[in-house]
Amino acid sequence: MHKIEVNKIKLYANHGCMEEEGLIGGEYIVDVHLWLDFSFAAENDSLHDTVDYVSVNKIVVEQMLKRSKLIEHAGWRIHTALKSEFTQCEKIRVKITKIAPPINGDVDNVAIIIEA
């Protein structure tokens, strides 16, 4: 099995439970890891037989633009969409990092990971 990573997709989105987060938004970083066998693509230099990174990025951006109260929900949507699009993947991991969350403390970021 092989692994493809699309890391540090930087976005500005409006997720959060507080009304202000919906209005102001915040910075997010999304990392996607996909496990699959891309031997044929590697041997034949064929994009058709692997995962297109452009499509991965597009799915992440589309799903992050839909407002959620929880990044858990946004992550679940991303994971579900990736799984639907890339059926050849045996496992997919999505990590969403919320930069400078408004949680009344000195916290750099919070993150969720969905891996299945």
URQUIVEN-V526426 format. One record per helix or strand of 2 or more residues. SS is the DSSP state (@ for helix, = for strand). FROM is the first residue (numbers start at 1). TO is the last residue. Records with the same first field share a line. If there is no record, write none. Layout:
# URQUIVEN-V526426
SS = FROM-TO, FROM-TO
This chain:
# URQUIVEN-V526426
= = 2-13, 26-36, 91-99, 109-115
@ = 19-24, 39-44, 47-49, 53-64, 71-85
